[in-house]
Amino acid sequence: MNKRTVYCDYAATAPLSTAARAAMEPYFAEWFGNPNSMYALANQSRRALDQARADVAAALNVQPSEVYFTSGGTEADNWAIKGAAAMTAHKGKHIIASPLEHHAVLHTLEYLQKEQGYDITYLSVDTNGQVALADIESALRDDTVLVTCMMANNEIGTILDVGAISALCRQRGVLFFTDAVQAVGHIPVDASQFDLLSLSGHKFGGPKGVGALIVRRGLRLPPLLHGGGQENNRRSGTENVPGVVGMAAALTDAVSRMDTENARLTALRDRLLAGALQIPYTQLTGDPVKRLPGLASIVINYIEGESMVLLLDSNGICGSSGSACSSGSLDPSHVLLAIGLPHEIAHGSLRLSLGDSTTDSDVDYILEKLPQVVGRLRDMSPLKPE
């Protein structure tokens, strides 16, 4: 057994931060009360919930009343899109979307298209994954009710200029939603620029199963869940107090360390990419400059990504690939196809996302093992480099 583990899949999930763990612990046992009850034990939970809401709001430059806690990014994405559609159905049924969106967004749009007759326009992107503002302006119609574009892509790390897109939408009186799940806690985010913004705690050191939707003041987004009327009658269900407290603590901690940590991660990422791109027939994916500090993404010709991830795992390296084996067929990432990569190249994708635990020694180890793994897979592949 290989005793060394190098975790490089922070874009999938981050380990619980020390700050989050410490903040959560009292609310599992000592202060376990339901925040909607009236006695002192419950009041402690209510105060913690209110403080967490204020902390999240402060980190994102919004008002506490604009923060609604959810079970995670998927629920927040669903609520934002379905709620916006319901709220504006009298105006039209046209939505504009980036093709790079997470499946929580894409499948929600597919539902609206199939079940409610919405017309979805998917924009084109350039080879770096960037959307042209002119293309959005050209796609806007009188019946357009929503534009959705993620802030940072989870596979290739590209950071999109969603501020400019939001400004255009406000000029045209169209709602704008950004999935900021990969951005919050990793780059500065001013959520006051947007009508709707989603985030998920476990991406920046909070616990799994908790997230938030930021809803601009004045928008009466209809609820996705009905019941006891929690979250100001907008999101029913007894609040996950430990989770919310942990997410707020993790976000506050991440924002306080962002400048120094991002400088460190950018240096590690760039050294990792420089070394990996020395492997023949390898190319960068995503924007070379406007990208998440800790996300390195490449495609390697003449190999298959899933096999590469498994062999890296046998060496203790945890990474991910944009291709996934399903029902006996191997489908490449929709993101990689959208930026123009052919199927045979998109199959060889590798994402290594770095975080708090990543060290220079880890990068050295990856750069030692990755060429060996690639060489072994190419030796076994029927497709050989010339």
C-alpha positions as CSV (number, residue, x, y, z in Angstrom):
1,M,0.0,0.0,0.0
2,N,1.2,3.5,-0.9
3,K,1.2,5.4,2.4
4,R,1.4,8.9,0.9
5,T,-1.8,10.7,0.0
6,V,-1.8,13.9,-2.0
7,Y,-5.3,15.4,-2.1
8,C,-5.8,17.5,-5.2
9,D,-9.6,17.5,-5.6
10,Y,-10.5,20.6,-3.7
11,A,-12.9,21.6,-6.5
12,A,-14.9,18.5,-5.7
13,T,-14.9,19.1,-1.9
14,A,-12.6,20.6,0.7
15,P,-11.9,19.1,4.1
16,L,-13.7,20.7,7.0
17,S,-11.7,23.7,8.2
18,T,-10.5,24.1,11.8
19,A,-12.6,27.2,12.1
20,A,-15.7,25.5,10.9
21,R,-15.2,22.5,13.2
22,A,-14.7,24.6,16.3
23,A,-17.8,26.8,15.5
24,M,-20.0,23.8,14.9
25,E,-19.2,21.6,17.8
26,P,-21.4,23.3,20.5
27,Y,-24.5,23.1,18.3
28,F,-24.4,19.3,18.0
29,A,-25.0,18.7,21.7
30,E,-24.9,21.6,24.1
31,W,-26.9,24.1,22.1
32,F,-29.1,21.7,20.1
33,G,-32.4,23.6,20.3
34,N,-34.7,24.3,17.4
35,P,-34.2,27.9,16.5
36,N,-38.0,28.3,15.9
37,S,-38.9,27.5,19.5
38,M,-39.4,30.2,22.2
39,Y,-37.3,29.0,25.2
40,A,-33.7,30.0,26.1
41,L,-32.1,26.9,24.6
42,A,-33.7,27.6,21.3
43,N,-32.9,31.3,21.5
44,Q,-29.2,30.4,21.5
45,S,-29.7,28.6,18.2
46,R,-31.6,31.5,16.8
47,R,-28.8,34.0,17.8
48,A,-26.2,31.7,16.2
49,L,-28.3,31.5,13.0
50,D,-28.7,35.3,12.9
51,Q,-25.0,35.8,13.4
52,A,-24.1,33.3,10.7
53,R,-26.4,35.1,8.3
54,A,-24.8,38.4,9.1
55,D,-21.3,36.9,8.7
56,V,-22.1,35.4,5.3
57,A,-23.7,38.7,4.2
58,A,-20.6,40.7,5.3
59,A,-18.3,38.3,3.4
60,L,-20.3,38.9,0.2
61,N,-21.2,42.6,0.6
62,V,-25.0,42.1,0.9
63,Q,-27.6,42.6,3.6
64,P,-28.4,39.7,6.0
65,S,-32.0,39.8,4.8
66,E,-30.7,38.8,1.3
67,V,-29.1,35.6,2.5
68,Y,-31.3,32.4,2.4
69,F,-29.8,29.2,3.7
70,T,-30.3,26.0,1.6
71,S,-29.1,22.4,1.6
72,G,-26.3,23.2,-0.8
73,G,-25.5,24.6,-4.3
74,T,-27.9,22.2,-6.2
75,E,-30.9,23.4,-4.2
76,A,-29.9,27.0,-4.6
77,D,-29.4,26.6,-8.3
78,N,-32.8,24.9,-8.7
79,W,-34.5,27.5,-6.6
80,A,-32.9,30.5,-8.4
81,I,-33.9,29.3,-11.9
82,K,-37.3,27.8,-11.2
83,G,-38.2,30.7,-8.9
84,A,-37.1,33.3,-11.4
85,A,-39.0,31.5,-14.2
86,A,-42.2,31.4,-12.0
87,M,-41.9,35.0,-11.0
88,T,-41.5,36.2,-14.6
89,A,-43.7,33.7,-16.5
90,H,-46.1,36.6,-17.5
91,K,-43.3,38.3,-19.3
92,G,-42.0,35.5,-21.4
93,K,-40.4,32.1,-21.6
94,H,-36.9,32.7,-23.0
95,I,-33.7,32.0,-21.0
96,I,-30.1,32.6,-22.0
97,A,-27.4,30.3,-20.6
98,S,-23.7,29.5,-20.8
99,P,-23.0,26.0,-22.1
100,L,-20.4,25.5,-19.4
101,E,-22.9,25.4,-16.5
102,H,-22.9,22.8,-13.8
103,H,-25.5,20.0,-14.3
104,A,-27.5,21.4,-11.4
105,V,-28.2,24.4,-13.8
106,L,-28.3,22.5,-17.1
107,H,-30.7,19.9,-15.9
108,T,-33.0,22.5,-14.3
109,L,-33.1,24.3,-17.6
110,E,-33.8,21.1,-19.4
111,Y,-36.7,20.5,-17.1
112,L,-38.1,24.0,-17.8
113,Q,-37.7,23.4,-21.5
114,K,-39.4,19.9,-21.6
115,E,-42.0,20.4,-18.9
116,Q,-42.9,24.1,-19.2
117,G,-42.1,25.0,-22.8
118,Y,-39.2,27.4,-22.2
119,D,-37.0,28.3,-25.0
120,I,-33.3,28.1,-23.9
121,T,-30.6,29.8,-25.9
122,Y,-27.1,28.4,-25.2
123,L,-24.3,30.8,-26.0
124,S,-21.1,29.9,-27.7
125,V,-17.8,30.3,-25.8
126,D,-14.2,30.7,-27.0
127,T,-11.4,28.2,-26.5
128,N,-10.7,29.6,-23.0
129,G,-14.3,29.2,-21.9
130,Q,-15.1,32.9,-22.1
131,V,-18.5,34.3,-23.1
132,A,-18.6,37.4,-25.3
133,L,-20.8,40.1,-24.0
134,A,-21.8,41.0,-27.5
135,D,-23.2,37.5,-28.0
136,I,-25.4,37.9,-24.9
137,E,-26.6,41.3,-26.1
138,S,-27.5,39.8,-29.5
139,A,-29.4,36.9,-27.9
140,L,-31.6,39.1,-25.7
141,R,-35.2,39.3,-26.8
142,D,-38.4,41.0,-25.6
143,D,-39.4,37.7,-24.0
144,T,-36.1,37.0,-22.3
145,V,-36.7,36.6,-18.5
146,L,-33.4,35.3,-17.2
147,V,-29.7,35.0,-18.1
148,T,-27.6,32.5,-16.2
149,C,-23.8,32.3,-16.3
150,M,-21.4,30.7,-13.7
151,M,-18.8,32.9,-12.1
152,A,-16.0,30.3,-12.3
153,N,-16.0,27.0,-14.1
154,N,-15.5,23.9,-12.0
155,E,-13.6,21.9,-14.6
156,I,-11.3,24.3,-16.4
157,G,-11.1,27.1,-13.8
158,T,-12.0,29.9,-16.1
159,I,-13.3,33.0,-14.3
160,L,-16.0,34.8,-16.3
161,D,-16.8,38.5,-16.4
162,V,-20.2,38.0,-14.8
163,G,-20.1,41.6,-13.4
164,A,-20.3,43.0,-17.0
165,I,-23.0,40.5,-17.9
166,S,-25.1,41.4,-14.9
167,A,-24.8,45.2,-15.7
168,L,-26.0,44.5,-19.2
169,C,-29.0,42.5,-17.9
170,R,-29.9,45.3,-15.4
171,Q,-29.9,47.8,-18.3
172,R,-32.3,45.6,-20.2
173,G,-34.5,44.7,-17.3
174,V,-33.7,41.0,-17.3
175,L,-32.9,39.0,-14.2
176,F,-29.3,37.6,-13.9
177,F,-28.3,34.6,-11.9
178,T,-24.7,33.4,-11.3
179,D,-23.7,30.0,-9.9
180,A,-20.8,31.1,-7.7
181,V,-20.2,27.7,-6.1
182,Q,-16.6,27.4,-7.3
183,A,-15.9,31.1,-6.7
184,V,-17.1,32.0,-3.2
185,G,-14.3,31.6,-0.7
186,H,-11.6,31.4,-3.4
187,I,-11.8,34.8,-5.2
188,P,-13.3,38.2,-4.1
189,V,-17.1,38.1,-4.6
190,D,-19.4,41.1,-4.5
191,A,-22.8,39.6,-4.5
192,S,-24.5,43.0,-4.5
193,Q,-23.9,43.1,-8.3
194,F,-26.3,40.2,-9.0
195,D,-30.0,39.5,-8.7
196,L,-29.3,35.9,-7.6
197,L,-26.2,34.1,-6.6
198,S,-25.6,30.5,-5.3
199,L,-22.9,29.1,-3.0
200,S,-22.1,25.8,-1.3
201,G,-20.3,25.5,2.1
202,H,-18.2,22.4,1.4
203,K,-16.3,24.0,-1.4
204,F,-14.4,26.4,0.9
205,G,-14.0,24.3,4.1
206,G,-17.6,24.3,5.4
207,P,-19.6,21.1,6.0
208,K,-21.5,19.3,3.3
209,G,-25.2,19.7,3.0
210,V,-25.4,23.4,3.5
211,G,-25.3,26.4,1.1
212,A,-27.1,29.6,0.4
213,L,-28.9,31.6,-2.2
214,I,-28.4,35.4,-2.3
215,V,-31.6,37.1,-3.4
216,R,-31.5,40.8,-4.2
217,R,-33.7,42.8,-1.9
218,G,-37.0,43.6,-3.6
219,L,-37.2,40.3,-5.5
220,R,-40.1,38.2,-4.2
221,L,-38.7,34.8,-5.3
222,P,-41.4,32.2,-4.8
223,P,-40.4,29.3,-2.5
224,L,-39.1,26.0,-3.8
225,L,-40.1,24.2,-0.6
226,H,-43.3,24.7,1.4
227,G,-43.9,23.9,5.0
228,G,-43.3,25.7,8.3
229,G,-42.3,29.0,6.8
230,Q,-38.7,29.2,7.9
231,E,-36.2,31.6,6.2
232,N,-38.8,34.4,6.2
233,N,-41.4,32.2,4.6
234,R,-39.1,31.5,1.6
235,R,-37.4,28.2,2.4
236,S,-39.3,25.9,4.8
237,G,-37.6,23.3,6.9
238,T,-35.9,23.4,10.3
239,E,-32.6,25.1,9.8
240,N,-29.4,23.2,9.9
241,V,-27.9,25.3,12.6
242,P,-24.5,23.4,13.0
243,G,-24.1,23.4,9.2
244,V,-25.0,27.1,8.8
245,V,-22.7,28.1,11.7
246,G,-19.8,26.0,10.2
247,M,-20.3,27.4,6.7
248,A,-20.2,31.0,8.0
249,A,-17.1,30.3,10.0
250,A,-15.4,28.7,7.1
251,L,-16.3,31.6,4.7
252,T,-15.1,34.2,7.2
253,D,-11.8,32.3,7.6
254,A,-11.3,31.8,3.9
255,V,-12.0,35.5,3.1
256,S,-9.6,36.7,5.8
257,R,-6.7,34.5,4.4
258,M,-7.6,35.0,0.7
259,D,-4.8,37.3,-0.4
260,T,-1.9,35.4,1.0
261,E,-3.4,31.9,0.3
262,N,-4.2,32.8,-3.3
263,A,-0.7,34.0,-3.9
264,R,0.6,30.7,-2.5
265,L,-1.8,28.6,-4.5
266,T,-1.2,30.5,-7.8
267,A,2.5,29.8,-7.5
268,L,2.0,26.1,-6.8
269,R,-0.6,25.9,-9.6
270,D,1.7,27.6,-12.1
271,R,4.6,25.3,-11.2
272,L,2.4,22.2,-11.5
273,L,1.1,23.3,-14.9
274,A,4.6,24.2,-16.2
275,G,5.8,20.7,-15.3
276,A,2.8,18.9,-16.6
277,L,2.9,20.7,-19.9
278,Q,6.4,19.3,-20.5
279,I,4.7,15.9,-21.1
280,P,4.5,15.6,-24.9
281,Y,1.0,16.1,-26.5
282,T,-0.4,17.9,-23.5
283,Q,-2.2,21.2,-23.5
284,L,-3.8,23.6,-21.0
285,T,-7.5,23.9,-20.7
286,G,-9.2,27.1,-19.5
287,D,-8.1,30.7,-19.5
288,P,-4.4,31.0,-18.9
289,V,-4.8,34.2,-16.9
290,K,-8.4,34.5,-15.7
291,R,-8.5,31.3,-13.8
292,L,-9.1,30.1,-10.2
293,P,-5.8,30.2,-8.2
294,G,-5.7,26.6,-7.2
295,L,-7.1,24.9,-10.3
296,A,-4.8,23.2,-12.9
297,S,-6.6,21.6,-15.8
298,I,-5.0,19.9,-18.9
299,V,-5.8,17.4,-21.6
300,I,-3.3,14.7,-22.5
301,N,-3.5,13.1,-25.9
302,Y,-3.5,9.3,-26.5
303,I,-4.8,8.3,-23.1
304,E,-8.2,8.1,-21.3
305,G,-8.8,10.3,-18.3
306,E,-10.6,7.8,-16.1
307,S,-7.7,5.3,-16.4
308,M,-5.3,8.1,-15.6
309,V,-7.2,9.1,-12.4
310,L,-7.2,5.5,-11.3
311,L,-3.5,5.0,-11.8
312,L,-2.8,8.3,-10.1
313,D,-4.9,7.1,-7.2
314,S,-2.8,3.9,-7.0
315,N,0.1,6.3,-6.3
316,G,-1.9,8.2,-3.6
317,I,-2.8,11.2,-5.8
318,C,-6.4,12.3,-5.7
319,G,-7.5,14.1,-8.9
320,S,-10.4,14.0,-11.3
321,S,-11.2,13.8,-15.0
322,G,-14.0,15.4,-17.0
323,S,-14.9,12.1,-18.6
324,A,-17.0,9.6,-16.7
325,C,-18.0,6.0,-17.5
326,S,-21.7,5.6,-17.6
327,S,-23.8,2.7,-18.9
328,G,-20.9,1.2,-20.7
329,S,-20.1,4.3,-22.7
330,L,-17.5,6.9,-22.0
331,D,-18.7,10.5,-22.5
332,P,-16.3,13.4,-22.6
333,S,-17.1,16.6,-20.6
334,H,-19.7,18.9,-22.0
335,V,-17.3,21.8,-20.9
336,L,-14.4,20.5,-23.0
337,L,-16.6,19.9,-26.0
338,A,-18.0,23.4,-25.7
339,I,-14.5,25.0,-25.8
340,G,-13.9,23.1,-29.1
341,L,-11.9,20.1,-28.1
342,P,-12.6,17.0,-30.2
343,H,-13.9,13.9,-28.5
344,E,-10.7,11.9,-28.7
345,I,-8.7,14.7,-26.9
346,A,-11.4,15.6,-24.4
347,H,-11.3,12.0,-23.1
348,G,-7.8,12.7,-21.8
349,S,-8.7,15.4,-19.3
350,L,-7.2,15.9,-15.9
351,R,-8.1,18.4,-13.2
352,L,-5.9,18.8,-10.2
353,S,-7.3,21.4,-7.7
354,L,-5.1,22.6,-4.9
355,G,-5.9,23.9,-1.4
356,D,-4.8,24.4,2.2
357,S,-3.0,21.2,2.5
358,T,-1.1,21.4,-0.8
359,T,2.7,21.8,-0.4
360,D,5.7,22.2,-2.7
361,S,6.6,18.6,-1.9
362,D,3.1,17.5,-3.2
363,V,3.7,19.3,-6.5
364,D,7.1,17.6,-6.8
365,Y,5.5,14.2,-6.1
366,I,2.8,14.8,-8.8
367,L,5.4,15.9,-11.3
368,E,7.3,12.7,-10.6
369,K,4.4,10.3,-10.9
370,L,2.3,11.9,-13.6
371,P,4.7,11.3,-16.5
372,Q,5.2,7.7,-15.4
373,V,1.4,7.2,-15.4
374,V,1.0,8.8,-18.8
375,G,3.9,6.7,-20.2
376,R,2.3,3.5,-18.9
377,L,-1.1,4.3,-20.4
378,R,0.4,5.3,-23.7
379,D,2.3,2.0,-23.9
380,M,-1.0,0.2,-23.5
381,S,-3.0,2.4,-25.9
382,P,-3.7,1.3,-29.5
383,L,-3.4,5.1,-30.4
384,K,0.3,5.9,-30.3
385,P,2.0,9.3,-30.7
386,E,3.9,9.4,-34.0
